[in-house]
Amino acid sequence: MRPVCFPLMMLTLSLAAAAPPLSAQRPCSAEANRHFDFWEGRWMVRAATGALAGHNTLSLVLGECVLQEHYTTPSGYEGKSLNIFDQTRGVWHQTWVDNQGALLQLEGGYQDDRMVMQGETVDAAGVVTINRITWSRIDGGRDRVRQVWELSADGGTVWTTSFDGTYIRLETGADWDLLIQGGTVMNGTGRPGFSADVAIVDDRIVRVSRTPLDPERASRTIDATGLVVAPGFIDLHAHLDPLLRLPGAESHVRQGVTTALGGPDGGGPWPFAEHLELAASVGVGMNVGFMVGHNTVRREVMGLENRAPTASELERMKGMVAQAMDEGAWAISTGLKYLPGAFSELDEVVALSEVAGRMGGFYTSHLREEGLGLLEGVGEALEIGKRANIPIVLTHHKVVGQPTWGASVKTLAMVDSARAAGTDAMIDQYPYTASYTGITILIPAWAMAGGTGDLLQRMEDPALADSILSGIEFNIINDRGGNDLRRVQFAIVRWDRSLEGKTLHDWAMREGLASTPETGARLVIEAVRRGGASAIFHAMSEEDVERIMAHPFTMIASDGRLTQPGEGHPHPRWYGTFPRVLGLYARDKGVISLEQAVRKMSTMPAERMGLRERGQLREGWFADVVIFDPATVADQATFEEPHQYPVGIDWVLVNGAIAVENGQYRNIRAGRVLRRGRN
């Protein structure tokens, strides 16, 4: 169908009768099958002048009794329609929507060798226009069809032609670019998997058929016998800082991740639009989106000052959040444990979150505290969601420090209670008992005001130094230190690579010092003096990890940074989060079912983002697909040897292109930069 050539604006419809629900339709009739057999395929559309008007792809969907068409033009116009035959009345119905906000519904049928569809639209001024579209085969053949679109504003007396053109069938060697055969489809909904074939054309899934499809109709086939075919995984918490240096994103793609959301923990990019354009210009291995970071915005406006913003500073921050949201940010992220977010009060965060919420975004938070202050941290996030009227995510939710282990019983109950009261709260989680962040996480926030230079200056004051060291000792005993220097493992230490993979205990032994919290505190300060370091903190319990994972509103997210072999000593989650859940927690431990695991990695994060046409294996949706072996899928990265890719992820498709083939990565960069409101 060729779209109307004038702006439809906001239209309403007047039709004699609506189509009955699909459940009332009987199996496809001979009339429907005759129509589908003719139209299914790809067409080029040319105007009467011969100019290219667009391309149209028509495919069967929804149980193969509905014809979907997808129309695009060189100028960027895009529209879709669904065509269904109402057997009870003997008429065809067509519903058309486009990327300009138009809606058009038509009704009609065949008249001799022509098909005529008609519907009324009413524009904002109340003017009724009748749209009549006629298709007729040229010379009675099957490869050329004339389309005439006529308009009448006087009830059908006088008609003017809006479009007169020709559909030309594009004959290709095959109907489908790729056919995935014989796999168990877990479509992302959480329902039991089923045997089906999946056909792909360009970047779209065109068939999900429980009846085997003919491989002769496909340019290429993949034998998925014994394998699971699932939607590509969506990582709601990814550190994409190295994206411009590692655009292929191999460490993520090989886990089955086809979409990742960057800018977590308050650290989104700025200038926002400029960063997105740079990412798009280099080409990316997976789809990527970004959040606007509260810490980034606050630092831009206020530096590292430990105070509330002035009225003008708050307005400037609100303007920056609005600008980023308008430029395509999906959410606002906070890192209230980090600087300068740790200096912000509740009202400030609510005010900024209100801006993001009004513009369709959500709120995700690294809580102010995840150890002894965990319950207060969860309560603050839920209060922000309630007051700002914004959906929220408690990101990388965990319970840190032995004194707090078991508190997930209370935090999950708090989430349930908030949801019952109307706050749209969800959780994401990585499947490990150790966290990863900078070594300064052990230093009290007040001591870091102004940055590292100010911290070291405070250490020159004996009274302040005692307070700072006491605060670090407290955190080593009660928080991420796990009350044992062996639980703090260095990850990236640029000033002494020999410490990477070693612990605070190892460093103390090397220096001939006692392995005590007091020693640990002084070594933390020494690490900062030498340029800082990142570390892995082994301070969580397996029981809390499993309890949080089993919660119905928990999603899986890696909190992983893009990496490649040889770069530091990273947390194994950077390589193994998604296969670890599939293998260890779903298959081996049975904490969740495999179908639930897939849903927590696909549909749930897609819905939280508001990401359209991704996150499920559905006809007409983007062909982001992962094919894995349920018997062998597993993470290989360990805390001792983290630079190891997973096994059992055999195939990964990003926008219909094969990025992992028989377990081998292909650097094709088929991903796209996704912008909220545009994707």
VOKE-954190 format. One record per residue (C-alpha): residue number from 1; x, y, z. Coordinates in steps of 0.25 Angstrom, whole numbers, plus 5000, padded with zeros to 4 digits. Last residue first. Layout:
BEGIN
> NUM,X,Y,Z
...
This chain:
BEGIN
> 679,5054,5013,5071
> 678,5053,5028,5070
> 677,5046,5031,5083
> 676,5058,5026,5091
> 675,5070,5026,5082
> 674,5077,5013,5078
> 673,5091,5013,5072
> 672,5091,5001,5062
> 671,5098,4987,5062
> 670,5103,4980,5049
> 669,5118,4982,5053
> 668,5123,4970,5044
> 667,5134,4966,5053
> 666,5130,4951,5053
> 665,5132,4943,5065
> 664,5133,4928,5064
> 663,5123,4919,5072
> 662,5117,4912,5059
> 661,5116,4926,5054
> 660,5115,4938,5063
> 659,5111,4952,5057
> 658,5102,4946,5046
> 657,5093,4958,5041
> 656,5078,4958,5043
> 655,5079,4971,5052
> 654,5089,4964,5061
> 653,5089,4949,5059
> 652,5097,4941,5069
> 651,5100,4926,5067
> 650,5107,4915,5075
> 649,5106,4920,5089
> 648,5110,4907,5096
> 647,5124,4912,5102
> 646,5127,4925,5109
> 645,5139,4933,5105
> 644,5151,4933,5115
> 643,5159,4945,5120
> 642,5155,4943,5135
> 641,5166,4933,5139
> 640,5166,4934,5155
> 639,5152,4940,5157
> 638,5147,4931,5146
> 637,5143,4932,5132
> 636,5137,4919,5125
> 635,5122,4922,5126
> 634,5113,4911,5121
> 633,5104,4906,5110
> 632,5106,4891,5109
> 631,5093,4884,5110
> 630,5084,4896,5106
> 629,5092,4898,5093
> 628,5090,4912,5089
> 627,5084,4920,5077
> 626,5083,4935,5079
> 625,5074,4944,5071
> 624,5073,4959,5068
> 623,5064,4958,5055
> 622,5056,4971,5058
> 621,5041,4968,5059
> 620,5031,4965,5048
> 619,5028,4951,5052
> 618,5032,4950,5067
> 617,5044,4945,5074
> 616,5044,4954,5086
> 615,5052,4965,5092
> 614,5052,4975,5080
> 613,5040,4981,5073
> 612,5039,4993,5081
> 611,5049,4997,5093
> 610,5041,5003,5104
> 609,5053,5001,5113
> 608,5046,4993,5123
> 607,5039,4985,5112
> 606,5052,4982,5106
> 605,5058,4978,5119
> 604,5047,4968,5122
> 603,5045,4962,5108
> 602,5060,4959,5107
> 601,5069,4954,5118
> 600,5059,4951,5129
> 599,5050,4944,5118
> 598,5062,4935,5114
> 597,5064,4932,5129
> 596,5049,4929,5131
> 595,5049,4919,5119
> 594,5062,4912,5125
> 593,5055,4910,5138
> 592,5059,4918,5150
> 591,5068,4913,5162
> 590,5069,4900,5155
> 589,5083,4898,5160
> 588,5089,4892,5148
> 587,5080,4896,5136
> 586,5075,4910,5141
> 585,5086,4915,5151
> 584,5099,4909,5145
> 583,5096,4908,5130
> 582,5086,4919,5126
> 581,5091,4928,5137
> 580,5105,4926,5134
> 579,5103,4928,5119
> 578,5098,4942,5122
> 577,5108,4947,5132
> 576,5121,4941,5126
> 575,5131,4950,5119
> 574,5130,4963,5127
> 573,5124,4956,5139
> 572,5138,4950,5140
> 571,5142,4962,5147
> 570,5154,4968,5140
> 569,5169,4965,5142
> 568,5176,4975,5133
> 567,5174,4976,5118
> 566,5180,4963,5112
> 565,5168,4957,5105
> 564,5158,4968,5101
> 563,5148,4977,5109
> 562,5135,4983,5109
> 561,5131,4986,5123
> 560,5121,4978,5131
> 559,5110,4982,5140
> 558,5104,4969,5134
> 557,5089,4970,5134
> 556,5079,4959,5137
> 555,5065,4964,5141
> 554,5058,4962,5154
> 553,5043,4965,5155
> 552,5038,4950,5157
> 551,5049,4948,5169
> 550,5057,4936,5166
> 549,5070,4944,5164
> 548,5069,4951,5177
> 547,5068,4938,5185
> 546,5079,4932,5177
> 545,5089,4944,5179
> 544,5084,4945,5194
> 543,5087,4930,5197
> 542,5101,4931,5189
> 541,5106,4942,5199
> 540,5113,4954,5196
> 539,5127,4960,5200
> 538,5137,4956,5190
> 537,5141,4970,5185
> 536,5148,4971,5172
> 535,5157,4983,5170
> 534,5160,4996,5162
> 533,5172,5004,5165
> 532,5177,5018,5168
> 531,5188,5027,5163
> 530,5200,5024,5173
> 529,5194,5032,5184
> 528,5181,5025,5183
> 527,5188,5012,5184
> 526,5195,5017,5196
> 525,5182,5021,5202
> 524,5176,5007,5200
> 523,5189,5002,5206
> 522,5187,5010,5219
> 521,5173,5004,5221
> 520,5178,4990,5218
> 519,5188,4991,5229
> 518,5178,4995,5239
> 517,5168,4984,5234
> 516,5179,4974,5237
> 515,5189,4966,5229
> 514,5202,4969,5236
> 513,5212,4976,5227
> 512,5225,4970,5221
> 511,5222,4978,5208
> 510,5220,4966,5200
> 509,5210,4961,5211
> 508,5202,4973,5210
> 507,5201,4973,5195
> 506,5196,4958,5196
> 505,5186,4962,5207
> 504,5181,4974,5198
> 503,5179,4963,5187
> 502,5186,4958,5175
> 501,5179,4958,5161
> 500,5186,4970,5156
> 499,5197,4973,5166
> 498,5208,4970,5156
> 497,5202,4981,5147
> 496,5208,4992,5157
> 495,5205,5006,5153
> 494,5193,5002,5144
> 493,5186,4994,5154
> 492,5173,4988,5148
> 491,5167,4976,5155
> 490,5172,4976,5170
> 489,5165,4966,5179
> 488,5159,4970,5192
> 487,5154,4957,5199
> 486,5168,4953,5204
> 485,5168,4966,5212
> 484,5158,4959,5221
> 483,5146,4966,5228
> 482,5138,4965,5215
> 481,5144,4977,5210
> 480,5132,4982,5203
> 479,5125,4985,5216
> 478,5126,4982,5230
> 477,5141,4980,5233
> 476,5147,4987,5221
> 475,5137,4998,5222
> 474,5140,5000,5236
> 473,5155,5000,5233
> 472,5153,5011,5222
> 471,5145,5020,5232
> 470,5156,5018,5243
> 469,5166,5022,5232
> 468,5158,5035,5229
> 467,5156,5039,5243
> 466,5171,5037,5247
> 465,5175,5045,5234
> 464,5165,5056,5238
> 463,5172,5057,5252
> 462,5186,5056,5247
> 461,5184,5067,5235
> 460,5193,5063,5224
> 459,5182,5052,5220
> 458,5173,5064,5217
> 457,5183,5068,5206
> 456,5182,5054,5200
> 455,5167,5055,5199
> 454,5167,5069,5193
> 453,5176,5064,5182
> 452,5167,5051,5180
> 451,5154,5059,5177
> 450,5147,5071,5183
> 449,5140,5063,5193
> 448,5147,5050,5195
> 447,5147,5050,5210
> 446,5132,5052,5211
> 445,5130,5040,5203
> 444,5137,5031,5213
> 443,5148,5022,5206
> 442,5145,5008,5203
> 441,5138,5011,5189
> 440,5152,5018,5186
> 439,5157,5004,5181
> 438,5149,5006,5169
> 437,5138,4996,5165
> 436,5135,4981,5164
> 435,5125,4972,5172
> 434,5127,4958,5177
> 433,5116,4947,5179
> 432,5113,4946,5165
> 431,5100,4945,5156
> 430,5098,4959,5151
> 429,5085,4966,5155
> 428,5074,4975,5151
> 427,5062,4979,5159
> 426,5048,4985,5156
> 425,5039,4996,5162
> 424,5027,5002,5156
> 423,5021,5009,5168
> 422,5006,5006,5170
> 421,5004,5002,5185
> 420,5005,4987,5181
> 419,5018,4990,5174
> 418,5024,4997,5186
> 417,5020,4985,5195
> 416,5027,4975,5185
> 415,5039,4984,5185
> 414,5040,4985,5200
> 413,5038,4970,5201
> 412,5050,4968,5192
> 411,5058,4977,5201
> 410,5054,4969,5213
> 409,5057,4955,5209
> 408,5069,4961,5202
> 407,5075,4964,5216
> 406,5080,4950,5217
> 405,5095,4955,5218
> 404,5096,4969,5225
> 403,5106,4967,5235
> 402,5114,4958,5225
> 401,5116,4970,5215
> 400,5109,4974,5202
> 399,5094,4970,5199
> 398,5091,4971,5184
> 397,5083,4978,5173
> 396,5092,4981,5161
> 395,5082,4992,5158
> 394,5069,4995,5166
> 393,5061,4999,5154
> 392,5050,5009,5154
> 391,5038,5014,5146
> 390,5035,5029,5148
> 389,5025,5036,5156
> 388,5036,5046,5162
> 387,5030,5044,5176
> 386,5028,5029,5175
> 385,5040,5025,5168
> 384,5049,5034,5177
> 383,5042,5028,5189
> 382,5046,5014,5184
> 381,5060,5018,5182
> 380,5061,5024,5196
> 379,5055,5011,5202
> 378,5065,5003,5195
> 377,5076,5011,5200
> 376,5070,5011,5214
> 375,5069,4996,5214
> 374,5084,4995,5209
> 373,5090,5004,5219
> 372,5099,4993,5225
> 371,5103,4988,5212
> 370,5097,4993,5198
> 369,5097,5008,5201
> 368,5094,5020,5193
> 367,5088,5011,5182
> 366,5093,5009,5168
> 365,5081,5014,5162
> 364,5072,5013,5150
> 363,5061,5022,5146
> 362,5052,5021,5134
> 361,5049,5030,5122
> 360,5037,5034,5115
> 359,5039,5049,5115
> 358,5031,5052,5127
> 357,5040,5042,5135
> 356,5053,5048,5131
> 355,5048,5062,5136
> 354,5043,5056,5149
> 353,5056,5049,5151
> 352,5063,5062,5151
> 351,5054,5067,5162
> 350,5054,5054,5170
> 349,5069,5054,5170
> 348,5070,5068,5175
> 347,5059,5065,5186
> 346,5066,5053,5191
> 345,5080,5060,5194
> 344,5092,5060,5186
> 343,5106,5059,5192
> 342,5108,5044,5188
> 341,5104,5047,5174
> 340,5118,5054,5173
> 339,5124,5045,5174
> 338,5120,5030,5176
> 337,5110,5023,5185
> 336,5098,5031,5179
> 335,5101,5025,5165
> 334,5089,5030,5158
> 333,5084,5027,5144
> 332,5074,5035,5136
> 331,5067,5027,5125
> 330,5066,5024,5110
> 329,5074,5035,5105
> 328,5070,5039,5091
> 327,5074,5054,5088
> 326,5061,5059,5095
> 325,5065,5051,5107
> 324,5079,5057,5107
> 323,5073,5071,5106
> 322,5063,5069,5117
> 321,5074,5064,5126
> 320,5083,5076,5122
> 319,5071,5085,5125
> 318,5069,5079,5139
> 317,5083,5081,5142
> 316,5082,5096,5138
> 315,5070,5097,5146
> 314,5077,5091,5158
> 313,5089,5101,5157
> 312,5079,5113,5156
> 311,5072,5108,5169
> 310,5085,5106,5176
> 309,5090,5092,5177
> 308,5092,5085,5190
> 307,5106,5083,5196
> 306,5119,5075,5195
> 305,5125,5081,5183
> 304,5131,5071,5173
> 303,5129,5080,5160
> 302,5116,5087,5161
> 301,5110,5088,5147
> 300,5118,5078,5139
> 299,5120,5069,5151
> 298,5105,5069,5154
> 297,5101,5065,5139
> 296,5112,5054,5139
> 295,5107,5049,5153
> 294,5093,5049,5149
> 293,5096,5041,5136
> 292,5088,5041,5124
> 291,5085,5027,5119
> 290,5090,5021,5106
> 289,5086,5011,5095
> 288,5094,5001,5088
> 287,5091,4990,5077
> 286,5102,4981,5075
> 285,5116,4980,5068
> 284,5116,4995,5066
> 283,5120,5004,5054
> 282,5130,5015,5055
> 281,5120,5026,5051
> 280,5109,5021,5060
> 279,5118,5022,5072
> 278,5122,5036,5069
> 277,5108,5041,5066
> 276,5104,5035,5080
> 275,5115,5042,5087
> 274,5111,5056,5080
> 273,5097,5054,5084
> 272,5101,5053,5099
> 271,5111,5064,5101
> 270,5113,5057,5111
> 269,5113,5042,5113
> 268,5105,5035,5124
> 267,5112,5032,5138
> 266,5101,5032,5148
> 265,5103,5017,5151
> 264,5100,5013,5137
> 263,5103,5020,5124
> 262,5101,5009,5114
> 261,5089,5000,5110
> 260,5093,4988,5102
> 259,5086,4980,5091
> 258,5090,4968,5084
> 257,5096,4960,5096
> 256,5098,4945,5093
> 255,5110,4944,5102
> 254,5119,4945,5089
> 253,5113,4958,5087
> 252,5117,4964,5100
> 251,5132,4961,5100
> 250,5132,4963,5085
> 249,5128,4978,5086
> 248,5132,4981,5071
> 247,5133,4995,5075
> 246,5145,4993,5084
> 245,5152,5006,5084
> 244,5139,5015,5082
> 243,5132,5005,5091
> 242,5142,5006,5103
> 241,5133,5014,5112
> 240,5121,5004,5109
> 239,5119,5000,5123
> 238,5107,4991,5122
> 237,5094,4991,5131
> 236,5081,4988,5124
> 235,5088,4976,5116
> 234,5078,4971,5105
> 233,5079,4957,5100
> 232,5076,4953,5086
> 231,5063,4946,5085
> 230,5064,4931,5086
> 229,5066,4918,5078
> 228,5070,4907,5087
> 227,5078,4895,5081
> 226,5075,4880,5079
> 225,5073,4882,5064
> 224,5077,4897,5060
> 223,5081,4894,5046
> 222,5084,4907,5040
> 221,5080,4910,5026
> 220,5084,4919,5015
> 219,5078,4926,5003
> 218,5064,4920,5007
> 217,5052,4915,4999
> 216,5059,4902,4997
> 215,5059,4900,5012
> 214,5044,4898,5011
> 213,5038,4901,5025
> 212,5034,4891,5036
> 211,5021,4894,5042
> 210,5022,4901,5056
> 209,5025,4913,5048
> 208,5032,4926,5052
> 207,5032,4934,5039
> 206,5037,4948,5035
> 205,5047,4951,5045
> 204,5053,4964,5041
> 203,5067,4970,5038
> 202,5068,4966,5023
> 201,5058,4954,5022
> 200,5058,4944,5033
> 199,5051,4930,5034
> 198,5049,4923,5048
> 197,5046,4908,5048
> 196,5038,4903,5061
> 195,5039,4893,5072
> 194,5033,4899,5085
> 193,5038,4905,5097
> 192,5029,4907,5109
> 191,5024,4921,5112
> 190,5034,4931,5118
> 189,5030,4941,5107
> 188,5044,4942,5101
> 187,5041,4933,5089
> 186,5048,4920,5094
> 185,5048,4913,5080
> 184,5053,4899,5081
> 183,5061,4897,5068
> 182,5058,4890,5055
> 181,5062,4900,5045
> 180,5067,4914,5045
> 179,5064,4919,5031
> 178,5072,4931,5025
> 177,5071,4941,5014
> 176,5057,4937,5011
> 175,5048,4936,4998
> 174,5060,4931,4990
> 173,5067,4934,4977
> 172,5061,4948,4977
> 171,5050,4953,4968
> 170,5046,4967,4972
> 169,5031,4968,4968
> 168,5028,4982,4962
> 167,5017,4990,4968
> 166,5013,5002,4959
> 165,5008,5016,4961
> 164,4997,5026,4962
> 163,4996,5034,4975
> 162,4987,5045,4980
> 161,4977,5044,4969
> 160,4965,5053,4970
> 159,4950,5049,4972
> 158,4937,5056,4971
> 157,4924,5051,4975
> 156,4929,5042,4986
> 155,4925,5049,4999
> 154,4930,5063,4995
> 153,4944,5062,5000
> 152,4948,5050,4991
> 151,4962,5044,4990
> 150,4968,5034,4980
> 149,4980,5024,4981
> 148,4983,5016,4968
> 147,4992,5004,4969
> 146,4996,4997,4956
> 145,5001,4983,4959
> 144,5013,4976,4951
> 143,5019,4962,4954
> 142,5006,4953,4954
> 141,5001,4956,4940
> 140,4987,4960,4935
> 139,4993,4970,4926
> 138,4995,4979,4938
> 137,4989,4974,4950
> 136,4979,4983,4957
> 135,4980,4990,4971
> 134,4970,5001,4975
> 133,4971,5010,4987
> 132,4959,5019,4991
> 131,4961,5029,5002
> 130,4949,5037,5006
> 129,4952,5050,5013
> 128,4944,5056,5024
> 127,4948,5070,5028
> 126,4947,5072,5043
> 125,4959,5082,5044
> 124,4968,5072,5051
> 123,4966,5062,5039
> 122,4955,5052,5038
> 121,4958,5040,5030
> 120,4948,5030,5023
> 119,4952,5017,5017
> 118,4952,5009,5004
> 117,4959,4997,4998
> 116,4957,4992,4984
> 115,4964,4979,4978
> 114,4962,4977,4963
> 113,4961,4965,4955
> 112,4945,4964,4957
> 111,4943,4973,4969
> 110,4952,4968,4980
> 109,4950,4973,4994
> 108,4947,4985,5003
> 107,4951,4991,5016
> 106,4961,5002,5020
> 105,4967,5007,5033
> 104,4977,5018,5033
> 103,4986,5023,5045
> 102,4997,5034,5043
> 101,5007,5037,5054
> 100,5018,5040,5045
> 99,5025,5027,5046
> 98,5013,5020,5040
> 97,5001,5012,5043
> 96,4992,5004,5033
> 95,4980,4995,5037
> 94,4974,4987,5025
> 93,4961,4979,5025
> 92,4956,4970,5014
> 91,4942,4966,5013
> 90,4933,4953,5012
> 89,4925,4957,5024
> 88,4927,4945,5033
> 87,4940,4941,5026
> 86,4947,4954,5030
> 85,4960,4954,5022
> 84,4972,4961,5029
> 83,4982,4971,5025
> 82,4992,4977,5035
> 81,4999,4990,5031
> 80,5013,4996,5033
> 79,5019,5009,5029
> 78,5033,5016,5028
> 77,5037,5029,5022
> 76,5052,5031,5022
> 75,5053,5039,5009
> 74,5057,5027,5000
> 73,5043,5021,5004
> 72,5039,5009,5012
> 71,5027,5000,5013
> 70,5025,4988,5022
> 69,5013,4979,5019
> 68,5007,4969,5028
> 67,4998,4958,5023
> 66,4989,4951,5033
> 65,4985,4936,5033
> 64,4999,4931,5035
> 63,4997,4928,5050
> 62,5000,4943,5053
> 61,5009,4946,5042
> 60,5010,4945,5026
> 59,5019,4954,5019
> 58,5019,4966,5010
> 57,5031,4974,5007
> 56,5029,4988,5000
> 55,5040,4997,4994
> 54,5038,5012,4991
> 53,5034,5023,4981
> 52,5045,5021,4971
> 51,5043,5030,4959
> 50,5036,5025,4947
> 49,5027,5037,4944
> 48,5015,5028,4948
> 47,5022,5026,4962
> 46,5030,5013,4964
> 45,5028,5003,4975
> 44,5038,4991,4977
> 43,5032,4978,4982
> 42,5037,4967,4992
> 41,5029,4955,4995
> 40,5015,4950,4998
> 39,5005,4956,4989
> 38,5000,4945,4980
> 37,5000,4934,4990
> 36,4994,4943,5001
> 35,4982,4946,4992
> 34,4979,4932,4988
> 33,4981,4927,5003
> 32,4971,4938,5008
> 31,4960,4934,4998
> 30,4963,4919,5000
> 29,4960,4922,5015
> 28,4970,4923,5026
> 27,4965,4916,5038
> 26,4952,4922,5045
> 25,4953,4935,5050
> 24,4946,4938,5064
> 23,4959,4937,5071
> 22,4965,4948,5062
> 21,4955,4958,5067
> 20,4944,4962,5057
> 19,4947,4974,5048
> 18,4940,4987,5051
> 17,4928,4991,5043
> 16,4923,5002,5034
> 15,4935,5010,5036
> 14,4938,5024,5041
> 13,4952,5027,5045
> 12,4960,5038,5052
> 11,4972,5045,5048
> 10,4983,5053,5055
> 9,4992,5059,5044
> 8,4989,5052,5030
> 7,5000,5060,5023
> 6,4998,5059,5008
> 5,5003,5048,4999
> 4,4995,5037,5005
> 3,5003,5024,5007
> 2,5005,5014,4996
> 1,5000,5000,5000
